[in-house]
Structures are given as C-alpha cells and as structure tokens.
C-alpha cells in the first residue's frame, strides 16, 4: 500500500508541475504547435448569423463547433453610441497584473477584453503602444499592429487598424492599443502558420463605425493547444461583416467581459497587465 501511494503522489506532483509550467511559462507569441490541416470554412460558422441585441448599440453572436470542441464569441459595438467612453490598463508605467473581471468592475466597463502583448518571462511590461486620452503610456513596437480610435470630421468616434506602430500614425489617435498582426485588410486575409490557440482579436467595418470584439476558447484544454488559427479567425470575422481584422494577446490571457461576467475564458486564465474597456454612461 505504501508503494502505491508513493507512485500516486508522484503522478499528482508531475501533473501539477505540467499545469503550472503551461500556465506561467508558456510562450506568449504565435510560436506553438503547428497543425497539419486547416479547418474547413463551412464548419467555422453557421449558415445564418443571428445577432442578439444586448442593449442599444451592442449585439452578440456565438457559435459552438461541437466536433472540434471549440466555441467562439463576438460582440458588435456601435461607436456612435452616445457617451461611449474608452478605459484601459495600464494608465501609467506602473505594472500591475489583474484579473480582467476586476478591471471591468473597477472601471464600470460594460465590455472589456485583454489587449496588448506583454513580456511574460521577465517584467510583464506591455510590448507595444498603449495610449489613452492622447497620452502615450508605452511606446510603439513597429513590427506589431495597433487599434486606434479618433474623432472624425462629424465629431463621431471611429476606429482604425494599422499594420505597423509608427509614431506618426499613432499621433492621429486619441487612444491606441497594440496587438500582434493585422490578419485581414479590405476583406483580403493574410497568410500565417496554422497554429491553433485561444484567440483574442477584433475587426472593423469599412467605415470604422462598428467594432467587432472576438474571442475563441477551447471548451476544455489545460495546455491550450487547441483553438483556431489567425486565418480561421479572420474567415469568421469576414463572414460577420468585417473588412479589416487584427489579433491581440491570446493563449491563456484570452478573456472577454460583458456586464460584469465572463463571456468566456480559458480553463486556466492568467492575470494580465493590459486591457481595453468600454463604458456606456
């Protein structure tokens, strides 16, 4: 009996070690397991998209790909909403890791999503532009993309995705948040390795009025080696009505909050130092 218990304890220890190594030390970039075959387009989304009106200017849709044990969610936000306010973290160079839900509750954000990549193996410092209310908190990383917000000539809030974080481009925005890469431009989807993970991104219509916030999370996966790749996410966003799309920080950082509750999250979700929120006052 003693020998059996010792073996069981060893197995439990190895399992816990594996879980924590994946949660805290897995790479935060797109380097992961490369899948051999892409998903077929016709299983990525339903034949007809049904948008649920959550409140004025906010719609929601989702789809569960049962055979692949994957679910995706999308919130469509009308930037014409009156009194719409953008909040973000960090709002200073002081680095604080937080649960996304706590960020949303603290800022009274109706919607929140994690955003800019960060250096997980060292300081947790955001890697790429973070700009709020015309103040640059963290500088540009040129080879990464960004989502920027500005006011157009009619006084309306609009958004734009740029391929590279160039200071001259960032100057045009009142708010800007870094991501990894632009995955779709003018409905043309860019090519990437077929690496499947939990994903977190966004899309825009041609005018930049409607912002589509998108996440996909495996139904159950401790090591997050399942999900969708960049191309597949873009196929879905294109079908939903987007012209342009990009990816934020996915993997175990992925998360989306609506009205104080998780829309979805990975089985093992880590704390993050960056997020975008939208307040409807």
JOTA-V339819 format. One line per field, one symbol per residue. ss: DSSP state (~ for helix, > for strand, _ for the rest). phi: phi as a letter, one per 40 degrees, with the letter a starting at -180 (. if undefined). psi: psi as a letter, one per 30 degrees, with the letter a starting at -180 (. if undefined). A space follows every 10 residues. Layout:
ss = ???
phi = ???
psi = ???
//
This chain:
ss = _~~~~~~~~~ ~~~~~~~~~~ ~~~~~_____ ___>______ ~~~_______ _>>>>__>>> >>>>>~~~_> >>>>>>>>__ ___>>>>>>_ _______>_~ ~~~~~~____ >>>>___>__ _____>___> >>__>>>>__ _____>>>>> >_____>>>> >>____~~~~ ____>>>>__ _>>>>__>>_ ____>_>_>> >>>>_____> >>>>>>>>__ _______>_~ ~~~~~~~~~~ ___>>>>___ ~~~_>>>>__ >>>>>_____ _>__>>>>>> _
phi = .ccccccccc ccccccdccc cccbbcccbc caccccbccc dcbcaccbcb ccccadgbbb aaabcdcbfb bbbabbbccc dcgcbbbabc bacccbcacd cccccccfcc baacbcdacc cbbgcdbhcb bbfgbccbcc bdcbcabbba bcccgccbba bbcbcbdccc dcbcbabcbc bcbabfgccc caccbbacba aaabcccgcb bbcbbbbdca accfbahbcc ccccdccccc hccbaabccb gccdaabbfg bccaacdbcc cbbbabbbbb c
psi = eeeeeeeeee eeeeeeeeee eeefglkgag jakkkeklkk efffllfkkj kkjelkgjlk llkjieffhk klkkkjkjff kkgkkkllkl glfkkkklke eeeeeeghke kkklckllif gcfgkkjlkj kkhgkjekll jeglalkkkl kafggkkllk kkekikeeee ffkekkklad kkfkkhgkkl klkikklklj allklefgek kjkklkkkej jeghhlblle eeeeeeeeef gkelllkajb bffklkkkhg lkelllejkl llfklklkkj .
//
